[in-house]
């Protein structure tokens, strides 16, 4: 089979300038670290890009290149559209399937287009085989019908992705993140394998699949976040943001920025948290959801509090309350089911605790525990743990100790590194009394 001649990527070569390929690769690795990505870029990779062998980078490299050259698109960097690159795959895959053990010279393994696990999905069977893993071990997988062809993803697979997102959120509400994180990474790999599987029957189906995969990346990122795996969480959120940008999905972009802001604040990067929250607000403004704007504004408020800027925090809290006061709406995202008055109070408590106003923080944290539906076991345990810490630092050790005991007695089956850390910190404060 004759292979088409690669077209050199002159635009990318111009961007390298006078730097050697090795020097430029080092710049790529440094830029990746700046955004929490990990890429094994070396001079050989740069050479392959410039030679036109890599027509489109994978999502991780795409994020890094767009970070390095803000304002430029993949086309500006000399790359082909991902859809055009994928369009050549079915023939190659069919040729591979026809020969059970093809010689290495006839096999094109494109690590820049898909990671190893996604490639294994494509060479190991149909989309249904991969979609079965989206059941998280439950009955959902058994109901997934076979797609009409190996390389066509349809409604059944998209529904499996969406159901996996809902199931993860439900289990997280009840049990916390730690026991779920490792199990949830497989459905995430499967979801992106489905994205790599090729065309879908309809544009609407493709849009749903992008949204579902991005939401799943955020959900898995949150599980990593809540279980203390902050670097993993950062990578998952970045994957979701890249997916949103590729699909032009403002709702997914706003969600990704919302979680990115929260993570940045937790990671001790409050200025990044401010920028992410504000970027989320820009994406969310056209969507018509006041509840989404309220939550993003709370993220901004907490970021200002992390910077010690009390006036900016207070101003953002006022805007958040104004958005929240307009009530829920039909355009509120499905993932925001957790966000009601208890979460509003808890987020305000967080702001005041970051500013060192422990008594005021304790008042809001107490309201959160009173208002919270017991169904959200993980959130209720979290609010009580926050309340205990605020009480301890406000000089009310007996009340704080009582809250610690209440968390311990009521959180059986809830696994959250965040909650354990809060309780450990509170016990350390109580030990001084």
C-alpha positions as CSV (number, residue, x, y, z in Angstrom):
1,X,0.0,0.0,0.0
2,X,1.5,3.3,-1.0
3,X,1.7,6.0,1.7
4,X,1.2,9.6,0.9
5,X,4.2,11.9,1.2
6,X,4.3,14.0,4.4
7,X,4.1,17.7,4.0
8,X,6.6,19.6,6.1
9,X,5.2,21.9,8.7
10,X,6.9,25.2,7.9
11,X,4.7,27.3,10.2
12,X,5.9,25.3,13.2
13,X,9.5,25.4,12.0
14,X,9.3,29.2,11.9
15,X,8.0,29.3,15.5
16,X,11.1,27.4,16.6
17,X,13.3,30.3,15.3
18,X,17.0,29.9,16.0
19,X,16.6,27.5,18.9
20,X,17.7,23.9,18.3
21,X,15.1,21.1,18.3
22,X,16.4,20.0,21.7
23,X,16.1,23.6,23.1
24,X,12.6,24.0,21.7
25,X,11.6,20.6,23.2
26,X,12.8,21.8,26.6
27,X,10.6,24.9,26.2
28,X,7.6,22.7,25.4
29,X,8.2,20.6,28.6
30,X,8.6,23.8,30.6
31,X,5.3,25.2,29.2
32,X,3.6,21.9,30.0
33,X,4.6,22.1,33.6
34,X,3.2,25.6,33.8
35,X,-0.3,24.3,33.1
36,X,0.1,21.0,35.0
37,X,0.6,18.8,31.9
38,X,3.2,16.1,31.3
39,X,4.5,15.5,27.8
40,X,7.6,13.5,26.9
41,X,8.7,16.0,24.3
42,X,12.2,15.6,22.8
43,X,14.1,16.7,19.7
44,X,12.8,13.7,17.8
45,X,9.2,14.7,18.4
46,X,9.9,18.3,17.2
47,X,11.6,16.8,14.1
48,X,8.6,14.7,13.4
49,X,6.2,17.6,13.7
50,X,8.4,19.8,11.4
51,X,8.6,16.9,8.9
52,X,4.8,16.7,8.8
53,X,4.7,13.2,10.2
54,X,2.5,14.4,13.1
55,X,-0.4,16.1,11.3
56,X,-2.3,16.9,14.5
57,X,-1.1,16.7,18.1
58,X,-2.9,14.9,20.8
59,X,-5.0,16.9,23.3
60,X,-2.2,17.3,25.8
61,X,0.3,18.7,23.3
62,X,-2.5,20.8,21.9
63,X,-3.0,22.5,25.3
64,X,0.7,23.1,25.6
65,X,1.2,24.6,22.2
66,X,-1.8,26.9,22.6
67,X,-0.5,27.9,26.0
68,X,2.9,28.7,24.4
69,X,1.5,30.7,21.5
70,X,-1.6,32.4,22.8
71,X,-3.9,33.7,20.1
72,X,-2.9,31.1,17.6
73,X,-5.0,28.2,16.5
74,X,-3.8,24.7,15.6
75,X,-4.1,25.7,11.9
76,X,-1.9,28.7,12.6
77,X,0.7,26.3,14.0
78,X,0.6,24.3,10.8
79,X,-1.5,21.4,12.0
80,X,-4.4,19.7,10.2
81,X,-7.9,19.6,11.8
82,X,-8.3,16.6,14.0
83,X,-11.4,15.5,12.1
84,X,-9.3,15.4,8.8
85,X,-6.6,13.2,10.5
86,X,-9.2,10.8,11.9
87,X,-10.9,10.6,8.5
88,X,-8.1,8.4,7.2
89,X,-8.3,5.9,10.0
90,X,-11.0,3.5,8.9
91,X,-9.1,2.2,5.9
92,X,-5.9,1.8,8.0
93,X,-7.9,0.0,10.7
94,X,-9.5,-2.3,8.2
95,X,-6.1,-3.2,6.7
96,X,-4.9,-4.0,10.2
97,X,-7.9,-6.1,11.0
98,X,-7.4,-8.1,7.8
99,X,-4.0,-9.3,8.9
100,X,-3.9,-10.9,12.3
101,X,-0.1,-10.3,12.8
102,X,1.0,-7.5,10.5
103,X,4.7,-6.8,10.3
104,X,5.8,-3.7,12.2
105,X,6.7,-1.9,9.0
106,X,3.0,-1.9,8.0
107,X,1.7,-0.7,11.3
108,X,1.4,3.0,12.1
109,X,1.3,3.5,15.9
110,X,0.4,7.2,16.3
111,X,1.0,8.0,20.0
112,X,0.6,11.7,19.2
113,X,-3.0,11.1,18.2
114,X,-4.1,8.7,20.9
115,X,-2.6,7.4,24.1
116,X,-1.9,3.7,24.4
117,X,-5.1,2.8,26.1
118,X,-7.2,4.5,23.5
119,X,-5.3,2.8,20.7
120,X,-5.8,-0.6,22.5
121,X,-9.5,0.1,22.4
122,X,-9.5,0.7,18.7
123,X,-7.5,-2.5,17.9
124,X,-9.1,-4.7,20.5
125,X,-12.7,-4.7,19.4
126,X,-15.9,-2.7,18.7
127,X,-17.1,0.4,20.4
128,X,-19.6,-1.7,22.4
129,X,-16.7,-3.6,24.0
130,X,-15.3,-0.3,25.3
131,X,-18.7,1.2,26.2
132,X,-19.3,-1.8,28.5
133,X,-16.7,-0.4,30.9
134,X,-18.8,2.7,31.4
135,X,-21.2,0.8,33.8
136,X,-18.6,1.0,36.6
137,X,-19.3,-2.6,37.3
138,X,-23.1,-2.0,37.5
139,X,-25.9,-3.2,35.3
140,X,-25.8,-0.2,32.9
141,X,-23.3,-2.0,30.6
142,X,-25.5,-4.9,29.9
143,X,-28.1,-2.7,28.3
144,X,-25.8,-1.1,25.7
145,X,-26.8,-2.2,22.3
146,X,-24.2,-3.0,19.5
147,X,-23.4,0.0,17.3
148,X,-24.3,-0.3,13.6
149,X,-20.6,-0.5,12.7
150,X,-17.3,-0.8,14.4
151,X,-16.2,2.7,13.8
152,X,-19.6,4.5,14.3
153,X,-20.6,5.8,17.7
154,X,-24.3,6.4,18.2
155,X,-26.9,7.2,20.8
156,X,-26.3,4.1,22.9
157,X,-22.6,4.8,23.5
158,X,-23.4,8.5,24.2
159,X,-26.0,7.5,26.8
160,X,-23.5,5.2,28.4
161,X,-21.1,8.1,28.9
162,X,-23.9,10.4,30.3
163,X,-25.1,7.6,32.6
164,X,-21.5,7.1,33.9
165,X,-21.3,10.8,34.8
166,X,-24.6,10.6,36.7
167,X,-23.6,7.4,38.5
168,X,-20.2,8.9,39.6
169,X,-21.9,12.0,40.9
170,X,-24.4,10.0,42.8
171,X,-21.8,7.7,44.4
172,X,-19.7,10.7,45.3
173,X,-22.6,12.4,47.1
174,X,-23.1,9.3,49.2
175,X,-19.5,8.0,49.7
176,X,-16.9,10.5,48.8
177,X,-14.1,10.3,46.3
178,X,-11.4,7.9,47.4
179,X,-13.0,4.6,46.8
180,X,-14.3,5.8,43.4
181,X,-11.3,7.4,41.8
182,X,-9.4,4.4,40.5
183,X,-12.7,2.8,39.3
184,X,-13.7,5.9,37.4
185,X,-10.6,6.4,35.4
186,X,-11.5,3.4,33.2
187,X,-14.8,4.9,32.0
188,X,-13.0,8.1,31.4
189,X,-10.5,6.4,29.1
190,X,-13.3,4.6,27.4
191,X,-15.2,7.9,26.8
192,X,-12.2,9.5,25.1
193,X,-11.7,6.2,23.1
194,X,-15.2,6.7,21.8
195,X,-14.3,10.2,20.7
196,X,-11.4,8.8,18.9
197,X,-13.5,6.0,17.3
198,X,-14.6,8.1,14.3
199,X,-17.7,9.9,13.0
200,X,-21.1,9.7,14.5
201,X,-24.4,9.6,12.7
202,X,-25.4,13.2,13.6
203,X,-23.7,16.4,14.6
204,X,-26.0,16.5,17.7
205,X,-24.7,13.1,18.8
206,X,-21.1,14.2,18.3
207,X,-21.8,17.3,20.4
208,X,-23.4,15.2,23.2
209,X,-20.4,12.8,23.2
210,X,-17.9,15.7,23.5
211,X,-20.0,17.2,26.3
212,X,-20.3,13.8,28.1
213,X,-16.6,13.0,27.8
214,X,-15.7,16.5,29.1
215,X,-18.2,16.2,32.0
216,X,-16.8,12.8,32.8
217,X,-13.3,14.3,32.9
218,X,-14.4,16.9,35.3
219,X,-16.2,14.3,37.5
220,X,-13.1,12.1,37.6
221,X,-11.0,15.3,38.2
222,X,-13.2,16.1,41.2
223,X,-12.7,12.6,42.6
224,X,-8.9,13.1,42.3
225,X,-9.2,16.6,43.8
226,X,-11.3,15.4,46.8
227,X,-9.0,12.5,47.4
228,X,-5.9,14.7,47.5
229,X,-4.5,13.9,44.1
230,X,-4.2,17.5,43.0
231,X,-1.9,17.0,40.0
232,X,-4.2,14.3,38.6
233,X,-7.1,16.6,39.1
234,X,-5.4,19.5,37.3
235,X,-4.7,17.2,34.3
236,X,-8.3,16.0,34.1
237,X,-9.7,19.5,34.3
238,X,-7.3,20.6,31.6
239,X,-8.5,17.7,29.4
240,X,-12.1,18.8,30.0
241,X,-11.3,22.4,29.1
242,X,-9.5,21.3,25.9
243,X,-12.6,19.2,25.0
244,X,-14.8,22.2,25.6
245,X,-12.7,24.4,23.3
246,X,-12.6,21.8,20.5
247,X,-16.4,21.4,20.7
248,X,-17.2,25.1,21.2
249,X,-19.1,24.1,24.3
250,X,-19.5,27.2,26.6
251,X,-21.3,25.3,29.3
252,X,-18.6,22.7,29.6
253,X,-15.9,25.4,29.5
254,X,-17.6,27.3,32.3
255,X,-17.8,24.0,34.4
256,X,-14.1,23.3,33.7
257,X,-13.0,26.8,34.8
258,X,-15.2,26.5,37.9
259,X,-13.4,23.4,39.1
260,X,-10.1,24.7,38.0
261,X,-10.5,27.8,40.1
262,X,-11.5,25.7,43.1
263,X,-8.4,23.5,42.6
264,X,-6.0,26.4,42.1
265,X,-7.2,28.0,45.4
266,X,-6.8,24.6,47.2
267,X,-3.3,24.3,45.7
268,X,-2.1,27.7,47.0
269,X,-2.4,29.5,43.7
270,X,-5.1,32.2,44.4
271,X,-4.2,34.5,41.5
272,X,-4.7,31.6,39.1
273,X,-8.0,30.9,40.9
274,X,-9.2,34.5,40.3
275,X,-8.3,34.3,36.6
276,X,-10.0,30.9,36.2
277,X,-13.2,32.0,37.9
278,X,-13.3,35.2,35.8
279,X,-12.8,33.1,32.6
280,X,-15.6,30.9,33.7
281,X,-17.9,33.9,34.2
282,X,-17.1,35.1,30.7
283,X,-18.0,31.6,29.3
284,X,-21.2,31.4,31.5
285,X,-22.6,34.8,30.9
286,X,-24.4,33.9,27.6
287,X,-25.9,30.7,29.0
288,X,-28.6,32.4,31.0
289,X,-28.1,30.5,34.4
290,X,-28.0,32.8,37.4
291,X,-27.1,29.8,39.6
292,X,-24.0,29.1,37.5
293,X,-23.0,32.7,37.7
294,X,-23.5,32.6,41.5
295,X,-21.2,29.6,41.9
296,X,-18.5,31.0,39.7
297,X,-18.7,34.3,41.5
298,X,-18.3,32.4,44.8
299,X,-15.2,30.8,43.4
300,X,-13.9,34.3,42.6
301,X,-14.7,35.5,46.1
302,X,-12.8,32.6,47.7
303,X,-9.8,33.4,45.4
304,X,-9.8,37.0,46.5
305,X,-10.0,35.8,50.1
306,X,-7.0,33.6,49.5
307,X,-5.2,36.7,48.4
308,X,-6.3,38.5,51.6
309,X,-8.3,41.0,49.6
310,X,-11.3,41.6,51.9
311,X,-12.9,44.4,49.9
312,X,-12.8,42.4,46.6
313,X,-14.0,39.3,48.4
314,X,-17.0,41.2,49.9
315,X,-17.9,42.7,46.6
316,X,-17.8,39.3,44.9
317,X,-19.9,37.8,47.7
318,X,-22.5,40.5,47.1
319,X,-22.7,39.7,43.4
320,X,-23.0,36.0,44.2
321,X,-25.9,36.6,46.5
322,X,-27.6,38.8,43.9
323,X,-27.3,36.0,41.2
324,X,-28.4,33.4,43.7
325,X,-31.4,35.5,44.8
326,X,-32.9,35.4,41.3
327,X,-33.6,31.7,41.9
328,X,-33.1,28.5,39.9
329,X,-33.9,28.4,36.2
330,X,-34.6,26.0,33.4
331,X,-31.1,26.6,31.9
332,X,-29.2,25.6,35.1
333,X,-26.8,22.8,34.3
334,X,-27.6,19.3,35.5
335,X,-24.4,19.0,37.5
336,X,-25.4,21.9,39.7
337,X,-28.0,19.8,41.6
338,X,-25.7,20.1,44.7
339,X,-25.7,23.9,44.7
340,X,-28.4,25.2,46.9
341,X,-28.5,27.4,50.0
342,X,-26.4,25.0,52.1
343,X,-23.5,25.2,49.6
344,X,-23.9,29.0,49.3
345,X,-23.5,29.2,53.1
346,X,-20.5,26.8,53.1
347,X,-18.7,28.7,50.4
348,X,-19.2,32.0,52.2
349,X,-17.9,30.3,55.4
350,X,-14.8,29.3,53.4
351,X,-14.3,32.9,52.4
352,X,-14.4,34.2,55.9
353,X,-12.2,31.5,57.2
354,X,-9.6,32.3,54.6
355,X,-9.7,35.9,55.8
356,X,-9.3,34.8,59.4
357,X,-12.8,35.8,60.6
358,X,-13.5,32.6,62.4
359,X,-16.6,33.5,64.2
360,X,-18.3,34.7,61.1
361,X,-17.1,31.6,59.2
362,X,-18.6,29.4,62.0
363,X,-22.0,31.1,61.7
364,X,-22.2,30.4,58.0
365,X,-20.8,26.9,58.3
366,X,-23.5,26.1,61.0
367,X,-26.2,27.3,58.7
368,X,-24.9,25.0,56.0
369,X,-25.1,22.0,58.3
370,X,-28.6,22.8,59.4
371,X,-29.9,23.4,55.8
372,X,-28.1,20.4,54.2
373,X,-30.2,17.4,53.0
374,X,-28.9,14.3,54.8
375,X,-29.0,12.6,51.4
376,X,-25.8,14.4,50.5
377,X,-23.8,12.5,53.1
378,X,-20.4,13.6,51.9
379,X,-21.3,17.3,51.8
380,X,-22.9,17.2,55.3
381,X,-19.8,15.6,56.7
382,X,-17.7,18.2,55.0
383,X,-19.7,21.1,56.3
384,X,-19.5,19.7,59.8
385,X,-15.8,19.3,59.5
386,X,-15.5,22.9,58.3
387,X,-17.6,24.0,61.2
388,X,-15.5,22.2,63.7
389,X,-12.3,23.9,62.4
390,X,-13.9,27.3,62.5
391,X,-15.2,26.8,66.1
392,X,-11.8,25.6,67.3
393,X,-10.0,28.6,65.9
394,X,-12.8,30.9,67.2
395,X,-11.9,29.8,70.7
396,X,-14.9,27.5,71.2
397,X,-13.1,24.1,71.8
398,X,-15.9,22.2,73.4
399,X,-18.3,22.9,70.5
400,X,-15.6,22.1,68.1
401,X,-14.9,18.7,69.7
402,X,-18.6,17.9,69.7
403,X,-18.7,18.6,65.9
404,X,-15.7,16.3,65.4
405,X,-17.4,13.5,67.2
406,X,-20.6,14.1,65.2
407,X,-18.6,13.8,61.9
408,X,-17.0,10.6,63.1
409,X,-20.3,9.1,64.1
410,X,-22.2,10.0,61.0
411,X,-19.7,9.6,58.2
412,X,-19.4,5.8,58.0
413,X,-18.9,4.9,54.4
414,X,-17.7,8.4,53.4
415,X,-14.1,8.4,52.1
416,X,-12.7,11.9,51.6
417,X,-9.1,13.0,52.1
418,X,-10.4,16.6,52.3
419,X,-12.6,15.7,55.3
420,X,-9.8,13.8,57.0
421,X,-7.4,16.7,56.5
422,X,-9.9,19.1,58.0
423,X,-10.4,16.9,61.1
424,X,-6.7,16.4,61.5
425,X,-6.1,20.1,61.5
426,X,-9.0,20.7,63.9
427,X,-7.6,18.1,66.3
428,X,-4.2,19.9,66.1
429,X,-5.8,23.1,67.1
430,X,-7.8,21.5,69.9
431,X,-4.6,19.9,71.3
432,X,-3.5,23.4,72.3
433,X,-6.4,23.9,74.7
